[in-house]
Amino acid sequence: MKSLIFLLALLASSTACAQWNNPIDGYCSGEYHVVGTLGLGVGELQINDERDFAGYASIGITPDAGVWQVELRYTNFDDGSVSVDQWGLIAKVDFTVTCDVQCLYWMVGWNYGEFDLDTIEKYDVLYTINDDDNDNYWNAGVGYRYNWTEDFNTSIEYNYNDIDTNLYVYDGVSDVRLDLGHLRTLTLNLSYRF
């Protein structure tokens, strides 16, 4: 009982002493900045093993120091056989605390993807799907950023999306399991900090 009272007293004193920072006040006072990013590049879905267009647009928030960033991201990939529309919440964290001009950073996030499946090739057999599917999954990646000015930068990002969605297709004899696998993207990005 004494430990429970001690724990409650500690939590009550911690919340009483905490100063909660209103994010809108933080943005207005310049502590936080909104970051808009547009990225274009290539992607490859594991099952089809074809490289094609991948692009994304995001809006995020970062502190004035710019050591981390949290963003909402929309990504599109289309290899002609499978189209992916992906929405995600991504966190970026710099490897070092001071990145004046150049910086390496890592990314991690959680995504929701919608897949428009036309055809899939596996073991030299072409399966016609003509179906839609969806899934949620994690992603991880790394990036290199170059700051041209305090507010404008370009970056290169590699992202690994662990889709791992399974489909079952009847091939005339039995159901065949098709695993979409992972989606890898490599993009060149333009970002502006407001």
C-alpha positions in Angstrom: 0.0 0.0 0.0 2.8 2.4 0.8 4.4 1.8 -2.6 1.1 2.5 -4.3 0.7 5.8 -2.4 4.3 6.7 -3.2 3.8 6.0 -6.9 0.6 8.1 -7.0 2.3 11.0 -5.2 5.2 10.8 -7.7 2.9 10.9 -10.7 0.8 13.7 -9.2 3.9 15.8 -8.5 5.4 15.1 -12.0 2.3 16.2 -13.8 1.9 19.3 -11.6 5.5 20.4 -12.4 5.3 19.5 -16.1 4.9 22.4 -18.6 2.9 21.2 -21.5 3.9 22.8 -24.8 1.0 23.7 -27.0 2.1 22.8 -30.6 0.2 25.7 -32.2 2.0 28.1 -29.8 5.2 26.4 -30.5 4.7 26.8 -34.3 3.8 30.5 -33.9 6.8 31.2 -31.7 9.1 29.4 -34.2 9.9 26.4 -32.0 8.4 24.0 -34.6 8.2 24.2 -38.4 6.0 22.6 -41.0 7.9 20.7 -43.7 6.5 19.8 -47.1 8.3 17.2 -49.2 7.9 15.9 -52.7 9.8 12.8 -53.8 10.2 11.0 -57.1 12.1 7.8 -58.0 11.8 4.1 -58.6 10.3 1.2 -56.7 10.3 -2.5 -56.9 7.6 -5.0 -55.6 9.3 -8.3 -54.7 6.8 -10.6 -56.3 7.0 -9.0 -59.8 10.6 -8.0 -59.6 10.0 -5.0 -61.9 11.3 -1.5 -61.3 9.0 1.3 -62.1 7.8 4.7 -60.9 7.4 5.5 -57.2 6.6 8.9 -55.8 5.5 10.5 -52.6 4.2 13.7 -51.0 4.3 14.4 -47.3 3.6 17.1 -44.7 5.4 16.9 -41.4 6.5 18.8 -38.3 10.1 19.3 -37.0 11.5 21.3 -34.1 13.7 24.4 -34.9 16.8 22.3 -34.2 15.6 19.9 -36.9 17.0 16.7 -35.3 13.8 14.8 -35.9 10.7 15.0 -38.1 7.3 13.3 -38.0 5.3 13.3 -41.2 2.1 12.0 -42.8 3.1 10.5 -46.2 1.2 9.4 -49.3 3.2 7.1 -51.6 2.2 5.7 -55.0 3.9 2.8 -56.9 2.8 1.3 -60.2 4.6 -1.4 -62.1 1.9 -1.9 -64.7 0.7 -5.1 -63.0 0.2 -3.9 -59.4 -0.6 -0.4 -58.2 0.0 0.5 -54.6 -1.5 3.6 -52.8 0.1 3.9 -49.4 -0.6 6.3 -46.5 1.8 6.3 -43.6 3.0 8.0 -40.4 6.8 8.2 -40.6 9.4 9.4 -38.1 12.9 10.6 -39.2 15.7 10.9 -36.8 19.2 12.3 -37.6 22.2 10.1 -36.8 24.0 13.1 -35.2 22.7 16.1 -33.1 24.4 18.7 -35.4 23.7 18.6 -39.1 24.4 22.1 -40.5 24.8 21.2 -44.2 24.9 17.4 -44.7 23.2 14.8 -42.6 22.4 11.1 -42.5 19.1 10.0 -41.0 17.0 6.9 -40.4 13.3 6.4 -40.8 10.7 4.1 -39.4 6.9 4.1 -39.8 3.6 2.4 -40.0 1.6 2.3 -43.2 -1.8 1.4 -44.7 -1.7 0.3 -48.3 -4.4 -0.4 -51.0 -3.3 -2.7 -53.8 -4.9 -2.8 -57.3 -3.8 -6.2 -58.6 -4.0 -7.0 -62.3 -1.4 -9.7 -63.0 1.3 -11.4 -61.0 4.1 -13.5 -62.4 5.5 -16.3 -60.3 7.7 -19.3 -61.4 7.3 -18.1 -65.0 3.5 -18.4 -64.7 1.3 -15.3 -65.3 -1.7 -15.2 -62.9 -4.5 -12.8 -63.7 -5.9 -11.5 -60.5 -8.1 -8.4 -61.3 -8.8 -7.8 -57.6 -8.2 -5.2 -54.9 -6.7 -5.8 -51.4 -5.4 -3.8 -48.5 -3.0 -4.3 -45.6 -1.1 -2.4 -42.9 2.6 -2.9 -42.4 5.8 -1.3 -41.1 8.6 0.4 -43.0 12.3 1.3 -42.3 14.8 3.3 -44.3 17.8 5.6 -44.4 18.3 9.0 -46.0 21.0 11.6 -46.9 20.0 15.2 -46.7 21.8 18.3 -48.1 20.6 21.7 -46.7 21.0 24.3 -49.5 19.5 27.0 -47.2 18.0 27.0 -43.7 14.6 26.1 -45.1 15.3 24.3 -48.4 17.0 20.9 -48.8 17.2 17.9 -51.1 17.6 14.3 -50.0 17.9 10.8 -51.2 15.9 8.1 -49.4 15.9 4.3 -49.5 12.8 2.8 -47.9 11.9 -0.8 -47.2 8.1 -1.5 -46.8 7.3 -5.0 -45.4 4.0 -5.5 -47.2 3.9 -9.3 -46.9 0.3 -9.7 -48.1 -0.8 -13.2 -49.2 -3.2 -13.9 -52.0 -4.7 -17.2 -52.9 -5.4 -17.8 -56.6 -7.0 -20.9 -58.2 -4.8 -22.1 -61.1 -7.2 -24.8 -62.3 -5.8 -27.5 -60.1 -5.4 -26.0 -56.6 -5.1 -22.7 -54.7 -1.7 -21.1 -55.2 -0.4 -18.8 -52.4 1.1 -15.6 -53.8 3.1 -13.4 -51.3 3.5 -9.8 -52.5 6.7 -9.6 -50.3 8.3 -6.2 -49.8 8.2 -2.9 -51.7 11.5 -1.1 -51.9 11.7 2.5 -53.1 14.6 4.9 -53.9 13.6 8.6 -54.3 15.1 12.0 -54.8 13.3 14.5 -52.6 12.7 18.3 -52.4 11.7 19.7 -49.0 10.8 23.1 -47.8 10.5 24.1 -44.2 7.8 26.8 -43.5 
